[in-house]
Amino acid sequence: MSNMSKYYFSRALVALALGAISFMLNGSWPRAIGLALGTLALFLYLPTSGRYIIRSKNSIAPFRIDEYSQAIRNQAARDGFVVMTLGFFLLQAYSAVTKTALTANHFTILFILGWLTYLVSDLWRRRM
């Protein structure tokens, strides 16, 4: 069994365990299967994503982060933070002008917007 095969086997067990825990806590087969398949798809994507250096000596945890990847991640996090900060400022200004209260949904949408900005910025910088 090669080192990457050990990685895939261990991650398949982790995905299966997450699906089983989801089923025990929730009782929904479709959600448990979806969680297990989504987790497994993520684990299959990571070795080919370009985010990590693969060192196959360490069979269970073969990924290492290099300086280039760390710099991209920091820049993407900065972009997401700037979008969230500007969005928060605009929400506060809108609330002050219209004299309306901000609800938790506004901040949830703002958080999702910042997270999506981080993901898009990260993907864009890695593909350039």
KOLGU-4560 file (N, C-alpha, C; in nm, 3 decimals, padded with zeros to 5 digits):
<recs>
<n_xx: 00.085 n_yy: -00.118 n_zz: 00.000 ca_xx: 00.000 ca_yy: 00.000 ca_zz: 00.000 c_xx: 00.089 c_yy: 00.124 c_zz: 00.000 mol: A seq: 1 type: MET>
<n_xx: 00.070 n_yy: 00.212 n_zz: -00.098 ca_xx: 00.152 ca_yy: 00.332 ca_zz: -00.106 c_xx: 00.111 c_yy: 00.433 c_zz: 00.001 mol: A seq: 2 type: SER>
<n_xx: 00.195 n_yy: 00.533 n_zz: 00.018 ca_xx: 00.168 ca_yy: 00.633 ca_zz: 00.121 c_xx: 00.041 c_yy: 00.712 c_zz: 00.093 mol: A seq: 3 type: ASN>
<n_xx: 00.018 n_yy: 00.749 n_zz: -00.033 ca_xx: -00.104 ca_yy: 00.823 ca_zz: -00.065 c_xx: -00.227 c_yy: 00.734 c_zz: -00.051 mol: A seq: 4 type: MET>
<n_xx: -00.212 n_yy: 00.604 n_zz: -00.075 ca_xx: -00.325 ca_yy: 00.513 ca_zz: -00.053 c_xx: -00.363 c_yy: 00.510 c_zz: 00.094 mol: A seq: 5 type: SER>
<n_xx: -00.263 n_yy: 00.517 n_zz: 00.182 ca_xx: -00.292 ca_yy: 00.523 ca_zz: 00.326 c_xx: -00.368 c_yy: 00.651 c_zz: 00.359 mol: A seq: 6 type: LYS>
<n_xx: -00.328 n_yy: 00.760 n_zz: 00.295 ca_xx: -00.399 ca_yy: 00.887 ca_zz: 00.315 c_xx: -00.545 c_yy: 00.875 c_zz: 00.272 mol: A seq: 7 type: TYR>
<n_xx: -00.567 n_yy: 00.823 n_zz: 00.151 ca_xx: -00.704 ca_yy: 00.813 ca_zz: 00.100 c_xx: -00.788 c_yy: 00.718 c_zz: 00.187 mol: A seq: 8 type: TYR>
<n_xx: -00.730 n_yy: 00.609 n_zz: 00.231 ca_xx: -00.803 ca_yy: 00.514 ca_zz: 00.315 c_xx: -00.839 c_yy: 00.579 c_zz: 00.448 mol: A seq: 9 type: PHE>
<n_xx: -00.745 n_yy: 00.650 n_zz: 00.510 ca_xx: -00.774 ca_yy: 00.713 ca_zz: 00.639 c_xx: -00.881 c_yy: 00.821 c_zz: 00.623 mol: A seq: 10 type: SER>
<n_xx: -00.875 n_yy: 00.895 n_zz: 00.513 ca_xx: -00.975 ca_yy: 01.002 ca_zz: 00.493 c_xx: -01.112 c_yy: 00.945 c_zz: 00.459 mol: A seq: 11 type: ARG>
<n_xx: -01.117 n_yy: 00.831 n_zz: 00.392 ca_xx: -01.246 ca_yy: 00.766 ca_zz: 00.367 c_xx: -01.309 c_yy: 00.722 c_zz: 00.500 mol: A seq: 12 type: ALA>
<n_xx: -01.226 n_yy: 00.675 n_zz: 00.591 ca_xx: -01.278 ca_yy: 00.638 ca_zz: 00.724 c_xx: -01.330 c_yy: 00.760 c_zz: 00.799 mol: A seq: 13 type: LEU>
<n_xx: -01.258 n_yy: 00.872 n_zz: 00.788 ca_xx: -01.303 ca_yy: 00.996 ca_zz: 00.853 c_xx: -01.436 c_yy: 01.041 c_zz: 00.794 mol: A seq: 14 type: VAL>
<n_xx: -01.449 n_yy: 01.038 n_zz: 00.661 ca_xx: -01.573 ca_yy: 01.078 ca_zz: 00.596 c_xx: -01.688 c_yy: 00.986 c_zz: 00.637 mol: A seq: 15 type: ALA>
<n_xx: -01.661 n_yy: 00.857 n_zz: 00.644 ca_xx: -01.763 ca_yy: 00.761 ca_zz: 00.687 c_xx: -01.805 c_yy: 00.787 c_zz: 00.832 mol: A seq: 16 type: LEU>
<n_xx: -01.708 n_yy: 00.817 n_zz: 00.917 ca_xx: -01.739 ca_yy: 00.846 ca_zz: 01.057 c_xx: -01.822 c_yy: 00.973 c_zz: 01.070 mol: A seq: 17 type: ALA>
<n_xx: -01.790 n_yy: 01.077 n_zz: 00.991 ca_xx: -01.871 ca_yy: 01.199 ca_zz: 00.996 c_xx: -02.014 c_yy: 01.173 c_zz: 00.950 mol: A seq: 18 type: LEU>
<n_xx: -02.029 n_yy: 01.093 n_zz: 00.846 ca_xx: -02.164 ca_yy: 01.057 ca_zz: 00.801 c_xx: -02.240 c_yy: 00.979 c_zz: 00.906 mol: A seq: 19 type: GLY>
<n_xx: -02.172 n_yy: 00.886 n_zz: 00.974 ca_xx: -02.238 ca_yy: 00.808 ca_zz: 01.079 c_xx: -02.278 c_yy: 00.895 c_zz: 01.197 mol: A seq: 20 type: ALA>
<n_xx: -02.191 n_yy: 00.986 n_zz: 01.236 ca_xx: -02.224 ca_yy: 01.078 ca_zz: 01.346 c_xx: -02.340 c_yy: 01.167 c_zz: 01.308 mol: A seq: 21 type: ILE>
<n_xx: -02.341 n_yy: 01.215 n_zz: 01.184 ca_xx: -02.452 ca_yy: 01.297 ca_zz: 01.138 c_xx: -02.583 c_yy: 01.219 c_zz: 01.141 mol: A seq: 22 type: SER>
<n_xx: -02.579 n_yy: 01.093 n_zz: 01.101 ca_xx: -02.701 ca_yy: 01.012 ca_zz: 01.102 c_xx: -02.748 c_yy: 00.988 c_zz: 01.246 mol: A seq: 23 type: PHE>
<n_xx: -02.653 n_yy: 00.962 n_zz: 01.337 ca_xx: -02.693 ca_yy: 00.938 ca_zz: 01.476 c_xx: -02.751 c_yy: 01.063 c_zz: 01.541 mol: A seq: 24 type: MET>
<n_xx: -02.697 n_yy: 01.179 n_zz: 01.510 ca_xx: -02.746 ca_yy: 01.302 ca_zz: 01.571 c_xx: -02.872 c_yy: 01.354 c_zz: 01.503 mol: A seq: 25 type: LEU>
<n_xx: -02.885 n_yy: 01.330 n_zz: 01.374 ca_xx: -02.992 ca_yy: 01.390 ca_zz: 01.297 c_xx: -03.098 c_yy: 01.289 c_zz: 01.254 mol: A seq: 26 type: ASN>
<n_xx: -03.056 n_yy: 01.168 n_zz: 01.222 ca_xx: -03.150 ca_yy: 01.065 ca_zz: 01.181 c_xx: -03.193 c_yy: 01.074 c_zz: 01.035 mol: A seq: 27 type: GLY>
<n_xx: -03.123 n_yy: 01.153 n_zz: 00.956 ca_xx: -03.159 ca_yy: 01.169 ca_zz: 00.816 c_xx: -03.053 c_yy: 01.103 c_zz: 00.728 mol: A seq: 28 type: SER>
<n_xx: -03.093 n_yy: 00.999 n_zz: 00.654 ca_xx: -02.998 ca_yy: 00.930 ca_zz: 00.566 c_xx: -02.945 c_yy: 01.020 c_zz: 00.455 mol: A seq: 29 type: TRP>
<n_xx: -03.031 n_yy: 01.096 n_zz: 00.387 ca_xx: -02.977 ca_yy: 01.179 ca_zz: 00.277 c_xx: -02.874 c_yy: 01.282 c_zz: 00.326 mol: A seq: 30 type: PRO>
<n_xx: -02.900 n_yy: 01.341 n_zz: 00.441 ca_xx: -02.805 ca_yy: 01.439 ca_zz: 00.492 c_xx: -02.674 c_yy: 01.372 c_zz: 00.533 mol: A seq: 31 type: ARG>
<n_xx: -02.682 n_yy: 01.255 n_zz: 00.595 ca_xx: -02.561 ca_yy: 01.183 ca_zz: 00.637 c_xx: -02.479 c_yy: 01.140 c_zz: 00.516 mol: A seq: 32 type: ALA>
<n_xx: -02.545 n_yy: 01.089 n_zz: 00.414 ca_xx: -02.474 ca_yy: 01.047 ca_zz: 00.293 c_xx: -02.414 c_yy: 01.168 c_zz: 00.221 mol: A seq: 33 type: ILE>
<n_xx: -02.489 n_yy: 01.278 n_zz: 00.215 ca_xx: -02.438 ca_yy: 01.400 ca_zz: 00.154 c_xx: -02.316 c_yy: 01.455 c_zz: 00.227 mol: A seq: 34 type: GLY>
<n_xx: -02.320 n_yy: 01.452 n_zz: 00.360 ca_xx: -02.206 ca_yy: 01.500 ca_zz: 00.438 c_xx: -02.084 c_yy: 01.410 c_zz: 00.415 mol: A seq: 35 type: LEU>
<n_xx: -02.105 n_yy: 01.280 n_zz: 00.416 ca_xx: -01.994 ca_yy: 01.187 ca_zz: 00.395 c_xx: -01.935 c_yy: 01.203 c_zz: 00.255 mol: A seq: 36 type: ALA>
<n_xx: -02.018 n_yy: 01.214 n_zz: 00.153 ca_xx: -01.968 ca_yy: 01.230 ca_zz: 00.016 c_xx: -01.902 c_yy: 01.366 c_zz: -00.005 mol: A seq: 37 type: LEU>
<n_xx: -01.958 n_yy: 01.469 n_zz: 00.055 ca_xx: -01.897 ca_yy: 01.602 ca_zz: 00.045 c_xx: -01.761 c_yy: 01.606 c_zz: 00.113 mol: A seq: 38 type: GLY>
<n_xx: -01.750 n_yy: 01.544 n_zz: 00.229 ca_xx: -01.622 ca_yy: 01.538 ca_zz: 00.300 c_xx: -01.521 c_yy: 01.458 c_zz: 00.220 mol: A seq: 39 type: THR>
<n_xx: -01.564 n_yy: 01.346 n_zz: 00.165 ca_xx: -01.473 ca_yy: 01.265 ca_zz: 00.084 c_xx: -01.429 c_yy: 01.341 c_zz: -00.042 mol: A seq: 40 type: LEU>
<n_xx: -01.520 n_yy: 01.416 n_zz: -00.104 ca_xx: -01.484 ca_yy: 01.495 ca_zz: -00.222 c_xx: -01.380 c_yy: 01.601 c_zz: -00.185 mol: A seq: 41 type: ALA>
<n_xx: -01.395 n_yy: 01.663 n_zz: -00.069 ca_xx: -01.297 ca_yy: 01.760 ca_zz: -00.024 c_xx: -01.160 c_yy: 01.696 c_zz: -00.004 mol: A seq: 42 type: LEU>
<n_xx: -01.159 n_yy: 01.580 n_zz: 00.059 ca_xx: -01.032 ca_yy: 01.510 ca_zz: 00.081 c_xx: -00.968 c_yy: 01.464 c_zz: -00.050 mol: A seq: 43 type: PHE>
<n_xx: -01.048 n_yy: 01.432 n_zz: -00.151 ca_xx: -00.994 ca_yy: 01.394 ca_zz: -00.281 c_xx: -00.943 c_yy: 01.515 c_zz: -00.358 mol: A seq: 44 type: LEU>
<n_xx: -01.003 n_yy: 01.631 n_zz: -00.334 ca_xx: -00.963 ca_yy: 01.754 ca_zz: -00.402 c_xx: -00.832 c_yy: 01.812 c_zz: -00.347 mol: A seq: 45 type: TYR>
<n_xx: -00.810 n_yy: 01.799 n_zz: -00.220 ca_xx: -00.695 ca_yy: 01.865 ca_zz: -00.157 c_xx: -00.560 c_yy: 01.830 c_zz: -00.218 mol: A seq: 46 type: LEU>
<n_xx: -00.529 n_yy: 01.704 n_zz: -00.248 ca_xx: -00.396 ca_yy: 01.677 ca_zz: -00.304 c_xx: -00.373 c_yy: 01.742 c_zz: -00.441 mol: A seq: 47 type: PRO>
<n_xx: -00.477 n_yy: 01.770 n_zz: -00.515 ca_xx: -00.460 ca_yy: 01.829 ca_zz: -00.648 c_xx: -00.491 c_yy: 01.978 c_zz: -00.652 mol: A seq: 48 type: THR>
<n_xx: -00.520 n_yy: 02.039 n_zz: -00.538 ca_xx: -00.564 ca_yy: 02.178 ca_zz: -00.537 c_xx: -00.453 c_yy: 02.279 c_zz: -00.555 mol: A seq: 49 type: SER>
<n_xx: -00.329 n_yy: 02.240 n_zz: -00.529 ca_xx: -00.218 ca_yy: 02.334 ca_zz: -00.539 c_xx: -00.198 c_yy: 02.416 c_zz: -00.413 mol: A seq: 50 type: GLY>
<n_xx: -00.274 n_yy: 02.388 n_zz: -00.309 ca_xx: -00.261 ca_yy: 02.463 ca_zz: -00.184 c_xx: -00.147 c_yy: 02.413 c_zz: -00.097 mol: A seq: 51 type: ARG>
<n_xx: -00.108 n_yy: 02.290 n_zz: -00.116 ca_xx: -00.012 ca_yy: 02.228 ca_zz: -00.025 c_xx: 00.100 c_yy: 02.161 c_zz: -00.102 mol: A seq: 52 type: TYR>
<n_xx: 00.213 n_yy: 02.147 n_zz: -00.034 ca_xx: 00.322 ca_yy: 02.064 ca_zz: -00.083 c_xx: 00.295 c_yy: 01.924 c_zz: -00.030 mol: A seq: 53 type: ILE>
<n_xx: 00.306 n_yy: 01.824 n_zz: -00.115 ca_xx: 00.279 ca_yy: 01.687 ca_zz: -00.072 c_xx: 00.412 c_yy: 01.620 c_zz: -00.040 mol: A seq: 54 type: ILE>
<n_xx: 00.425 n_yy: 01.577 n_zz: 00.084 ca_xx: 00.542 ca_yy: 01.499 ca_zz: 00.128 c_xx: 00.492 c_yy: 01.361 c_zz: 00.164 mol: A seq: 55 type: ARG>
<n_xx: 00.512 n_yy: 01.269 n_zz: 00.076 ca_xx: 00.452 ca_yy: 01.136 ca_zz: 00.093 c_xx: 00.522 c_yy: 01.051 c_zz: 00.198 mol: A seq: 56 type: SER>
<n_xx: 00.631 n_yy: 01.099 n_zz: 00.260 ca_xx: 00.695 ca_yy: 01.025 ca_zz: 00.369 c_xx: 00.598 c_yy: 01.006 c_zz: 00.485 mol: A seq: 57 type: LYS>
<n_xx: 00.526 n_yy: 01.112 n_zz: 00.515 ca_xx: 00.429 ca_yy: 01.108 ca_zz: 00.623 c_xx: 00.296 c_yy: 01.064 c_zz: 00.564 mol: A seq: 58 type: ASN>
<n_xx: 00.260 n_yy: 00.939 n_zz: 00.579 ca_xx: 00.150 ca_yy: 00.882 ca_zz: 00.503 c_xx: 00.012 c_yy: 00.931 c_zz: 00.548 mol: A seq: 59 type: SER>
<n_xx: -00.006 n_yy: 00.962 n_zz: 00.674 ca_xx: -00.139 ca_yy: 01.002 ca_zz: 00.721 c_xx: -00.163 c_yy: 01.152 c_zz: 00.700 mol: A seq: 60 type: ILE>
<n_xx: -00.061 n_yy: 01.233 n_zz: 00.717 ca_xx: -00.074 ca_yy: 01.378 ca_zz: 00.699 c_xx: 00.035 c_yy: 01.426 c_zz: 00.604 mol: A seq: 61 type: ALA>
<n_xx: 00.019 n_yy: 01.406 n_zz: 00.473 ca_xx: 00.127 ca_yy: 01.437 ca_zz: 00.379 c_xx: 00.136 c_yy: 01.583 c_zz: 00.335 mol: A seq: 62 type: PRO>
<n_xx: 00.047 n_yy: 01.669 n_zz: 00.380 ca_xx: 00.043 ca_yy: 01.805 ca_zz: 00.329 c_xx: 00.123 c_yy: 01.900 c_zz: 00.416 mol: A seq: 63 type: PHE>
<n_xx: 00.197 n_yy: 01.989 n_zz: 00.351 ca_xx: 00.270 ca_yy: 02.095 ca_zz: 00.419 c_xx: 00.243 c_yy: 02.225 c_zz: 00.344 mol: A seq: 64 type: ARG>
<n_xx: 00.245 n_yy: 02.335 n_zz: 00.418 ca_xx: 00.218 ca_yy: 02.465 ca_zz: 00.359 c_xx: 00.351 c_yy: 02.533 c_zz: 00.328 mol: A seq: 65 type: ILE>
<n_xx: 00.364 n_yy: 02.589 n_zz: 00.207 ca_xx: 00.484 ca_yy: 02.664 ca_zz: 00.173 c_xx: 00.457 c_yy: 02.813 c_zz: 00.189 mol: A seq: 66 type: ASP>
<n_xx: 00.561 n_yy: 02.894 n_zz: 00.170 ca_xx: 00.549 ca_yy: 03.038 ca_zz: 00.191 c_xx: 00.458 c_yy: 03.103 c_zz: 00.087 mol: A seq: 67 type: GLU>
<n_xx: 00.464 n_yy: 03.055 n_zz: -00.036 ca_xx: 00.379 ca_yy: 03.110 ca_zz: -00.142 c_xx: 00.232 c_yy: 03.090 c_zz: -00.110 mol: A seq: 68 type: TYR>
<n_xx: 00.197 n_yy: 02.970 n_zz: -00.068 ca_xx: 00.059 ca_yy: 02.940 ca_zz: -00.034 c_xx: 00.013 c_yy: 03.022 c_zz: 00.086 mol: A seq: 69 type: SER>
<n_xx: 00.102 n_yy: 03.039 n_zz: 00.182 ca_xx: 00.068 ca_yy: 03.119 ca_zz: 00.300 c_xx: 00.046 c_yy: 03.265 c_zz: 00.262 mol: A seq: 70 type: GLN>
<n_xx: 00.127 n_yy: 03.318 n_zz: 00.171 ca_xx: 00.110 ca_yy: 03.456 ca_zz: 00.127 c_xx: -00.023 c_yy: 03.475 c_zz: 00.054 mol: A seq: 71 type: ALA>
<n_xx: -00.060 n_yy: 03.379 n_zz: -00.029 ca_xx: -00.190 ca_yy: 03.388 ca_zz: -00.098 c_xx: -00.304 c_yy: 03.383 c_zz: 00.002 mol: A seq: 72 type: ILE>
<n_xx: -00.295 n_yy: 03.294 n_zz: 00.098 ca_xx: -00.399 ca_yy: 03.283 ca_zz: 00.199 c_xx: -00.412 c_yy: 03.412 c_zz: 00.280 mol: A seq: 73 type: ARG>
<n_xx: -00.300 n_yy: 03.474 n_zz: 00.314 ca_xx: -00.304 ca_yy: 03.599 ca_zz: 00.390 c_xx: -00.366 c_yy: 03.712 c_zz: 00.308 mol: A seq: 74 type: ASN>
<n_xx: -00.332 n_yy: 03.720 n_zz: 00.179 ca_xx: -00.390 ca_yy: 03.824 ca_zz: 00.094 c_xx: -00.541 c_yy: 03.803 c_zz: 00.076 mol: A seq: 75 type: GLN>
<n_xx: -00.582 n_yy: 03.679 n_zz: 00.060 ca_xx: -00.725 ca_yy: 03.650 ca_zz: 00.044 c_xx: -00.800 c_yy: 03.683 c_zz: 00.173 mol: A seq: 76 type: ALA>
<n_xx: -00.739 n_yy: 03.652 n_zz: 00.288 ca_xx: -00.803 ca_yy: 03.685 ca_zz: 00.416 c_xx: -00.815 c_yy: 03.836 c_zz: 00.433 mol: A seq: 77 type: ALA>
<n_xx: -00.713 n_yy: 03.908 n_zz: 00.388 ca_xx: -00.720 ca_yy: 04.055 ca_zz: 00.393 c_xx: -00.834 c_yy: 04.106 c_zz: 00.307 mol: A seq: 78 type: ARG>
<n_xx: -00.849 n_yy: 04.051 n_zz: 00.187 ca_xx: -00.958 ca_yy: 04.094 ca_zz: 00.099 c_xx: -01.095 c_yy: 04.069 c_zz: 00.163 mol: A seq: 79 type: ASP>
<n_xx: -01.112 n_yy: 03.950 n_zz: 00.222 ca_xx: -01.238 ca_yy: 03.920 ca_zz: 00.288 c_xx: -01.265 c_yy: 04.012 c_zz: 00.406 mol: A seq: 80 type: GLY>
<n_xx: -01.160 n_yy: 04.044 n_zz: 00.482 ca_xx: -01.176 ca_yy: 04.134 ca_zz: 00.597 c_xx: -01.213 c_yy: 04.274 c_zz: 00.552 mol: A seq: 81 type: PHE>
<n_xx: -01.151 n_yy: 04.322 n_zz: 00.444 ca_xx: -01.182 ca_yy: 04.456 ca_zz: 00.393 c_xx: -01.328 c_yy: 04.463 c_zz: 00.346 mol: A seq: 82 type: VAL>
<n_xx: -01.373 n_yy: 04.360 n_zz: 00.276 ca_xx: -01.513 ca_yy: 04.360 ca_zz: 00.229 c_xx: -01.608 c_yy: 04.358 c_zz: 00.348 mol: A seq: 83 type: VAL>
<n_xx: -01.578 n_yy: 04.278 n_zz: 00.450 ca_xx: -01.666 ca_yy: 04.274 ca_zz: 00.568 c_xx: -01.665 c_yy: 04.407 c_zz: 00.642 mol: A seq: 84 type: MET>
<n_xx: -01.548 n_yy: 04.471 n_zz: 00.653 ca_xx: -01.539 ca_yy: 04.599 ca_zz: 00.723 c_xx: -01.615 c_yy: 04.708 c_zz: 00.649 mol: A seq: 85 type: THR>
<n_xx: -01.596 n_yy: 04.715 n_zz: 00.518 ca_xx: -01.670 ca_yy: 04.814 ca_zz: 00.438 c_xx: -01.820 c_yy: 04.787 c_zz: 00.442 mol: A seq: 86 type: LEU>
<n_xx: -01.858 n_yy: 04.659 n_zz: 00.436 ca_xx: -02.000 ca_yy: 04.625 ca_zz: 00.445 c_xx: -02.059 c_yy: 04.664 c_zz: 00.580 mol: A seq: 87 type: GLY>
<n_xx: -01.983 n_yy: 04.641 n_zz: 00.687 ca_xx: -02.030 ca_yy: 04.680 ca_zz: 00.819 c_xx: -02.047 c_yy: 04.831 c_zz: 00.827 mol: A seq: 88 type: PHE>
<n_xx: -01.952 n_yy: 04.907 n_zz: 00.773 ca_xx: -01.962 ca_yy: 05.052 ca_zz: 00.772 c_xx: -02.085 c_yy: 05.097 c_zz: 00.694 mol: A seq: 89 type: PHE>
<n_xx: -02.108 n_yy: 05.038 n_zz: 00.577 ca_xx: -02.224 ca_yy: 05.075 ca_zz: 00.495 c_xx: -02.355 c_yy: 05.039 c_zz: 00.564 mol: A seq: 90 type: LEU>
<n_xx: -02.359 n_yy: 04.923 n_zz: 00.632 ca_xx: -02.478 ca_yy: 04.886 ca_zz: 00.706 c_xx: -02.506 c_yy: 04.984 c_zz: 00.820 mol: A seq: 91 type: LEU>
<n_xx: -02.402 n_yy: 05.025 n_zz: 00.891 ca_xx: -02.419 ca_yy: 05.121 ca_zz: 01.000 c_xx: -02.465 c_yy: 05.256 c_zz: 00.946 mol: A seq: 92 type: GLN>
<n_xx: -02.408 n_yy: 05.299 n_zz: 00.834 ca_xx: -02.448 ca_yy: 05.426 ca_zz: 00.774 c_xx: -02.593 c_yy: 05.419 c_zz: 00.728 mol: A seq: 93 type: ALA>
<n_xx: -02.631 n_yy: 05.310 n_zz: 00.665 ca_xx: -02.769 ca_yy: 05.292 ca_zz: 00.620 c_xx: -02.865 c_yy: 05.293 c_zz: 00.739 mol: A seq: 94 type: TYR>
<n_xx: -02.826 n_yy: 05.225 n_zz: 00.845 ca_xx: -02.910 ca_yy: 05.219 ca_zz: 00.965 c_xx: -02.926 c_yy: 05.357 c_zz: 01.027 mol: A seq: 95 type: SER>
<n_xx: -02.819 n_yy: 05.436 n_zz: 01.027 ca_xx: -02.826 ca_yy: 05.570 ca_zz: 01.086 c_xx: -02.911 c_yy: 05.664 c_zz: 01.002 mol: A seq: 96 type: ALA>
<n_xx: -02.901 n_yy: 05.653 n_zz: 00.872 ca_xx: -02.977 ca_yy: 05.742 ca_zz: 00.784 c_xx: -03.125 c_yy: 05.708 c_zz: 00.786 mol: A seq: 97 type: VAL>
<n_xx: -03.158 n_yy: 05.580 n_zz: 00.778 ca_xx: -03.299 ca_yy: 05.539 ca_zz: 00.771 c_xx: -03.361 c_yy: 05.516 c_zz: 00.909 mol: A seq: 98 type: THR>
<n_xx: -03.280 n_yy: 05.523 n_zz: 01.013 ca_xx: -03.325 ca_yy: 05.502 ca_zz: 01.151 c_xx: -03.395 c_yy: 05.366 c_zz: 01.167 mol: A seq: 99 type: LYS>
<n_xx: -03.333 n_yy: 05.263 n_zz: 01.111 ca_xx: -03.384 ca_yy: 05.127 ca_zz: 01.126 c_xx: -03.283 c_yy: 05.044 c_zz: 01.205 mol: A seq: 100 type: THR>
<n_xx: -03.332 n_yy: 04.942 n_zz: 01.266 ca_xx: -03.246 ca_yy: 04.854 ca_zz: 01.344 c_xx: -03.187 c_yy: 04.745 c_zz: 01.252 mol: A seq: 101 type: ALA>
<n_xx: -03.066 n_yy: 04.708 n_zz: 01.280 ca_xx: -03.003 ca_yy: 04.600 ca_zz: 01.206 c_xx: -03.034 c_yy: 04.468 c_zz: 01.276 mol: A seq: 102 type: LEU>
<n_xx: -03.069 n_yy: 04.369 n_zz: 01.196 ca_xx: -03.099 ca_yy: 04.238 ca_zz: 01.253 c_xx: -02.979 c_yy: 04.145 c_zz: 01.236 mol: A seq: 103 type: THR>
<n_xx: -02.989 n_yy: 04.030 n_zz: 01.296 ca_xx: -02.881 ca_yy: 03.932 ca_zz: 01.285 c_xx: -02.867 c_yy: 03.882 c_zz: 01.141 mol: A seq: 104 type: ALA>
<n_xx: -02.975 n_yy: 03.883 n_zz: 01.064 ca_xx: -02.968 ca_yy: 03.840 ca_zz: 00.924 c_xx: -02.875 c_yy: 03.930 c_zz: 00.842 mol: A seq: 105 type: ASN>
<n_xx: -02.873 n_yy: 04.059 n_zz: 00.873 ca_xx: -02.782 ca_yy: 04.148 ca_zz: 00.801 c_xx: -02.637 c_yy: 04.107 c_zz: 00.823 mol: A seq: 106 type: HIS>
<n_xx: -02.603 n_yy: 04.073 n_zz: 00.947 ca_xx: -02.466 ca_yy: 04.036 ca_zz: 00.978 c_xx: -02.432 c_yy: 03.897 c_zz: 00.925 mol: A seq: 107 type: PHE>
<n_xx: -02.531 n_yy: 03.809 n_zz: 00.919 ca_xx: -02.508 ca_yy: 03.678 ca_zz: 00.859 c_xx: -02.476 c_yy: 03.692 c_zz: 00.711 mol: A seq: 108 type: THR>
<n_xx: -02.553 n_yy: 03.774 n_zz: 00.642 ca_xx: -02.527 ca_yy: 03.798 ca_zz: 00.500 c_xx: -02.390 c_yy: 03.863 c_zz: 00.481 mol: A seq: 109 type: ILE>
<n_xx: -02.355 n_yy: 03.955 n_zz: 00.569 ca_xx: -02.225 ca_yy: 04.021 ca_zz: 00.561 c_xx: -02.111 c_yy: 03.922 c_zz: 00.584 mol: A seq: 110 type: LEU>
<n_xx: -02.128 n_yy: 03.832 n_zz: 00.678 ca_xx: -02.026 ca_yy: 03.730 ca_zz: 00.704 c_xx: -02.011 c_yy: 03.636 c_zz: 00.584 mol: A seq: 111 type: PHE>
<n_xx: -02.122 n_yy: 03.594 n_zz: 00.526 ca_xx: -02.117 ca_yy: 03.507 ca_zz: 00.407 c_xx: -02.051 c_yy: 03.579 c_zz: 00.291 mol: A seq: 112 type: ILE>
<n_xx: -02.078 n_yy: 03.708 n_zz: 00.275 ca_xx: -02.015 ca_yy: 03.786 ca_zz: 00.169 c_xx: -01.863 c_yy: 03.794 c_zz: 00.189 mol: A seq: 113 type: LEU>
<n_xx: -01.819 n_yy: 03.813 n_zz: 00.312 ca_xx: -01.676 ca_yy: 03.815 ca_zz: 00.341 c_xx: -01.611 c_yy: 03.681 c_zz: 00.315 mol: A seq: 114 type: GLY>
<n_xx: -01.680 n_yy: 03.574 n_zz: 00.353 ca_xx: -01.628 ca_yy: 03.439 ca_zz: 00.332 c_xx: -01.618 c_yy: 03.408 c_zz: 00.182 mol: A seq: 115 type: TRP>
<n_xx: -01.720 n_yy: 03.445 n_zz: 00.106 ca_xx: -01.716 ca_yy: 03.422 ca_zz: -00.038 c_xx: -01.606 c_yy: 03.506 c_zz: -00.104 mol: A seq: 116 type: LEU>
<n_xx: -01.585 n_yy: 03.628 n_zz: -00.055 ca_xx: -01.476 ca_yy: 03.710 ca_zz: -00.106 c_xx: -01.342 c_yy: 03.644 c_zz: -00.082 mol: A seq: 117 type: THR>
<n_xx: -01.325 n_yy: 03.586 n_zz: 00.037 ca_xx: -01.202 ca_yy: 03.514 ca_zz: 00.068 c_xx: -01.181 c_yy: 03.398 c_zz: -00.030 mol: A seq: 118 type: TYR>
<n_xx: -01.286 n_yy: 03.319 n_zz: -00.052 ca_xx: -01.273 ca_yy: 03.203 ca_zz: -00.140 c_xx: -01.244 c_yy: 03.243 c_zz: -00.284 mol: A seq: 119 type: LEU>
<n_xx: -01.315 n_yy: 03.342 n_zz: -00.335 ca_xx: -01.294 ca_yy: 03.387 ca_zz: -00.473 c_xx: -01.155 c_yy: 03.447 c_zz: -00.489 mol: A seq: 120 type: VAL>
<n_xx: -01.114 n_yy: 03.528 n_zz: -00.392 ca_xx: -00.980 ca_yy: 03.588 ca_zz: -00.398 c_xx: -00.872 c_yy: 03.482 c_zz: -00.393 mol: A seq: 121 type: SER>
<n_xx: -00.889 n_yy: 03.382 n_zz: -00.308 ca_xx: -00.792 ca_yy: 03.274 ca_zz: -00.297 c_xx: -00.782 c_yy: 03.196 c_zz: -00.428 mol: A seq: 122 type: ASP>
<n_xx: -00.897 n_yy: 03.159 n_zz: -00.484 ca_xx: -00.896 ca_yy: 03.085 ca_zz: -00.610 c_xx: -00.839 c_yy: 03.168 c_zz: -00.724 mol: A seq: 123 type: LEU>
<n_xx: -00.873 n_yy: 03.296 n_zz: -00.728 ca_xx: -00.825 ca_yy: 03.384 ca_zz: -00.835 c_xx: -00.673 c_yy: 03.397 c_zz: -00.830 mol: A seq: 124 type: TRP>
<n_xx: -00.619 n_yy: 03.416 n_zz: -00.711 ca_xx: -00.474 ca_yy: 03.433 ca_zz: -00.698 c_xx: -00.399 c_yy: 03.304 c_zz: -00.729 mol: A seq: 125 type: ARG>
<n_xx: -00.458 n_yy: 03.190 n_zz: -00.701 ca_xx: -00.390 ca_yy: 03.063 ca_zz: -00.729 c_xx: -00.393 c_yy: 03.029 c_zz: -00.878 mol: A seq: 126 type: ARG>
<n_xx: -00.491 n_yy: 03.078 n_zz: -00.950 ca_xx: -00.503 ca_yy: 03.047 ca_zz: -01.093 c_xx: -00.425 c_yy: 03.144 c_zz: -01.180 mol: A seq: 127 type: ARG>
<n_xx: -00.373 n_yy: 03.252 n_zz: -01.125 ca_xx: -00.300 ca_yy: 03.352 ca_zz: -01.204 c_xx: -00.160 c_yy: 03.306 c_zz: -01.232 mol: A seq: 128 type: MET>
</recs>
